[in-house]
Amino acid sequence: MRNYLFSLIACCALITPFQAAACACADTHTYVDGGYIELPNPPYPERARLKNEQGIVKLRVQVAPDGSVRHVKLVESSGSLALDRAAHRAVREAKFQTAQRGGKPMPTEFDTSFTFLLD
């Protein structure tokens, strides 16, 4: 019985560190989505208001690991340069939380849209 008990304890001692190593390895592959911390509503451009311009602006935003906006691409224009620029400025002022892999921030890409409608 003693030999059996010793073998069982030794076996558990060998398995436990392996499981811990497996957990640590799995953690390096853990992925957490990023998102907006703060996305300001852009003011309606006066020039667009005077021309009764309305529309939806779709943008793709590339965010650096430190959360700063690296690049903004116009995916779909509203048809109004003033509205497109207002949306672009709003995204530049936004605050982002980047995605993380294994607890480390990584470059992240977000799609967003702004709808401009006159009352």
BALOBA-1460 file (C-alpha; in Angstrom, 3 decimals):
// residues 119
<rec num="1" residu="m" x="0.000" y="0.000" z="0.000"/>
<rec num="2" residu="r" x="2.834" y="2.402" z="0.797"/>
<rec num="3" residu="n" x="4.366" y="1.911" z="-2.635"/>
<rec num="4" residu="y" x="1.003" y="2.571" z="-4.258"/>
<rec num="5" residu="l" x="0.465" y="5.752" z="-2.202"/>
<rec num="6" residu="f" x="4.002" y="6.974" z="-2.985"/>
<rec num="7" residu="s" x="3.440" y="6.301" z="-6.694"/>
<rec num="8" residu="l" x="0.144" y="8.194" z="-6.632"/>
<rec num="9" residu="i" x="1.719" y="11.226" z="-4.901"/>
<rec num="10" residu="a" x="4.664" y="11.201" z="-7.313"/>
<rec num="11" residu="c" x="2.295" y="10.979" z="-10.270"/>
<rec num="12" residu="c" x="0.249" y="13.948" z="-9.016"/>
<rec num="13" residu="a" x="3.412" y="15.956" z="-8.431"/>
<rec num="14" residu="l" x="4.410" y="15.391" z="-12.046"/>
<rec num="15" residu="i" x="0.969" y="16.180" z="-13.462"/>
<rec num="16" residu="t" x="0.369" y="19.408" z="-11.513"/>
<rec num="17" residu="p" x="3.345" y="21.376" z="-12.906"/>
<rec num="18" residu="f" x="2.406" y="20.248" z="-16.419"/>
<rec num="19" residu="q" x="-1.147" y="21.511" z="-15.934"/>
<rec num="20" residu="a" x="0.164" y="24.827" z="-14.646"/>
<rec num="21" residu="a" x="2.444" y="25.074" z="-17.668"/>
<rec num="22" residu="a" x="-0.494" y="24.261" z="-19.938"/>
<rec num="23" residu="c" x="-2.539" y="27.027" z="-18.302"/>
<rec num="24" residu="a" x="0.281" y="29.538" z="-18.687"/>
<rec num="25" residu="c" x="0.655" y="28.527" z="-22.330"/>
<rec num="26" residu="a" x="-3.080" y="28.866" z="-22.937"/>
<rec num="27" residu="d" x="-2.990" y="32.351" z="-21.405"/>
<rec num="28" residu="t" x="-0.505" y="33.549" z="-24.019"/>
<rec num="29" residu="h" x="-3.145" y="32.732" z="-26.627"/>
<rec num="30" residu="t" x="-6.046" y="34.367" z="-24.781"/>
<rec num="31" residu="y" x="-7.628" y="37.049" z="-26.948"/>
<rec num="32" residu="v" x="-9.654" y="39.941" z="-25.548"/>
<rec num="33" residu="d" x="-11.525" y="42.263" z="-27.907"/>
<rec num="34" residu="g" x="-10.883" y="45.967" z="-27.814"/>
<rec num="35" residu="g" x="-13.460" y="48.712" z="-28.046"/>
<rec num="36" residu="y" x="-14.248" y="52.352" z="-27.603"/>
<rec num="37" residu="i" x="-13.670" y="53.962" z="-24.266"/>
<rec num="38" residu="e" x="-15.082" y="57.247" z="-25.472"/>
<rec num="39" residu="l" x="-16.428" y="58.145" z="-28.929"/>
<rec num="40" residu="p" x="-17.555" y="61.762" z="-29.143"/>
<rec num="41" residu="n" x="-20.522" y="62.803" z="-31.262"/>
<rec num="42" residu="p" x="-19.242" y="65.190" z="-33.902"/>
<rec num="43" residu="p" x="-20.897" y="68.582" z="-34.116"/>
<rec num="44" residu="y" x="-22.991" y="69.040" z="-37.253"/>
<rec num="45" residu="p" x="-20.906" y="71.174" z="-39.603"/>
<rec num="46" residu="e" x="-22.596" y="74.508" z="-40.236"/>
<rec num="47" residu="r" x="-21.717" y="74.409" z="-43.935"/>
<rec num="48" residu="a" x="-23.446" y="71.018" z="-44.277"/>
<rec num="49" residu="r" x="-26.456" y="72.276" z="-42.306"/>
<rec num="50" residu="l" x="-26.849" y="75.299" z="-44.598"/>
<rec num="51" residu="k" x="-26.737" y="73.010" z="-47.649"/>
<rec num="52" residu="n" x="-29.168" y="70.510" z="-46.035"/>
<rec num="53" residu="e" x="-26.559" y="67.766" z="-46.369"/>
<rec num="54" residu="q" x="-27.238" y="64.483" z="-44.593"/>
<rec num="55" residu="g" x="-25.728" y="61.027" z="-44.707"/>
<rec num="56" residu="i" x="-23.818" y="58.192" z="-43.126"/>
<rec num="57" residu="v" x="-20.020" y="58.139" z="-42.892"/>
<rec num="58" residu="k" x="-18.329" y="54.759" z="-42.481"/>
<rec num="59" residu="l" x="-14.739" y="54.679" z="-41.265"/>
<rec num="60" residu="r" x="-12.101" y="52.056" z="-40.520"/>
<rec num="61" residu="v" x="-9.794" y="52.999" z="-37.650"/>
<rec num="62" residu="q" x="-6.388" y="51.450" z="-36.964"/>
<rec num="63" residu="v" x="-5.331" y="51.811" z="-33.338"/>
<rec num="64" residu="a" x="-1.769" y="51.352" z="-32.057"/>
<rec num="65" residu="p" x="-1.061" y="49.154" z="-29.000"/>
<rec num="66" residu="d" x="-0.843" y="52.299" z="-26.836"/>
<rec num="67" residu="g" x="-4.438" y="53.209" z="-27.779"/>
<rec num="68" residu="s" x="-3.557" y="56.078" z="-30.099"/>
<rec num="69" residu="v" x="-5.207" y="56.340" z="-33.508"/>
<rec num="70" residu="r" x="-2.692" y="55.294" z="-36.131"/>
<rec num="71" residu="h" x="-4.780" y="55.610" z="-39.306"/>
<rec num="72" residu="v" x="-8.350" y="56.438" z="-40.359"/>
<rec num="73" residu="k" x="-9.713" y="55.247" z="-43.691"/>
<rec num="74" residu="l" x="-12.934" y="56.416" z="-45.292"/>
<rec num="75" residu="v" x="-14.854" y="53.233" z="-46.145"/>
<rec num="76" residu="e" x="-18.035" y="54.911" z="-47.364"/>
<rec num="77" residu="s" x="-18.594" y="58.622" z="-47.889"/>
<rec num="78" residu="s" x="-21.763" y="60.444" z="-46.957"/>
<rec num="79" residu="g" x="-21.456" y="62.399" z="-50.177"/>
<rec num="80" residu="s" x="-20.581" y="65.521" z="-48.189"/>
<rec num="81" residu="l" x="-16.969" y="66.487" z="-47.622"/>
<rec num="82" residu="a" x="-17.951" y="68.493" z="-44.529"/>
<rec num="83" residu="l" x="-19.719" y="65.499" z="-42.909"/>
<rec num="84" residu="d" x="-16.870" y="63.134" z="-43.805"/>
<rec num="85" residu="r" x="-14.336" y="65.479" z="-42.217"/>
<rec num="86" residu="a" x="-16.445" y="65.930" z="-39.069"/>
<rec num="87" residu="a" x="-16.617" y="62.143" z="-38.607"/>
<rec num="88" residu="h" x="-12.868" y="61.847" z="-39.220"/>
<rec num="89" residu="r" x="-12.138" y="64.488" z="-36.551"/>
<rec num="90" residu="a" x="-14.441" y="62.747" z="-34.051"/>
<rec num="91" residu="v" x="-12.621" y="59.431" z="-34.496"/>
<rec num="92" residu="r" x="-9.264" y="61.156" z="-34.032"/>
<rec num="93" residu="e" x="-10.526" y="62.501" z="-30.682"/>
<rec num="94" residu="a" x="-11.919" y="59.120" z="-29.563"/>
<rec num="95" residu="k" x="-10.282" y="57.000" z="-26.883"/>
<rec num="96" residu="f" x="-9.797" y="53.299" z="-27.541"/>
<rec num="97" residu="q" x="-8.927" y="50.158" z="-25.633"/>
<rec num="98" residu="t" x="-6.965" y="47.918" z="-27.973"/>
<rec num="99" residu="a" x="-7.417" y="44.183" z="-28.225"/>
<rec num="100" residu="q" x="-5.091" y="42.040" z="-26.123"/>
<rec num="101" residu="r" x="-3.463" y="38.702" z="-26.758"/>
<rec num="102" residu="g" x="-1.941" y="36.990" z="-23.745"/>
<rec num="103" residu="g" x="-2.432" y="40.183" z="-21.723"/>
<rec num="104" residu="k" x="-0.413" y="42.316" z="-24.157"/>
<rec num="105" residu="p" x="-2.022" y="45.135" z="-26.169"/>
<rec num="106" residu="m" x="-1.874" y="44.691" z="-29.921"/>
<rec num="107" residu="p" x="-2.691" y="46.805" z="-32.970"/>
<rec num="108" residu="t" x="-6.438" y="46.762" z="-33.503"/>
<rec num="109" residu="e" x="-8.812" y="47.751" z="-36.292"/>
<rec num="110" residu="f" x="-12.344" y="49.052" z="-35.704"/>
<rec num="111" residu="d" x="-15.171" y="49.915" z="-38.081"/>
<rec num="112" residu="t" x="-17.521" y="52.680" z="-37.073"/>
<rec num="113" residu="s" x="-20.142" y="54.898" z="-38.643"/>
<rec num="114" residu="f" x="-21.663" y="58.290" z="-37.987"/>
<rec num="115" residu="t" x="-25.183" y="59.227" z="-39.073"/>
<rec num="116" residu="f" x="-25.865" y="62.871" z="-39.761"/>
<rec num="117" residu="l" x="-29.566" y="63.794" z="-39.948"/>
<rec num="118" residu="l" x="-31.188" y="67.214" z="-39.857"/>
<rec num="119" residu="d" x="-34.302" y="67.725" z="-37.755"/>
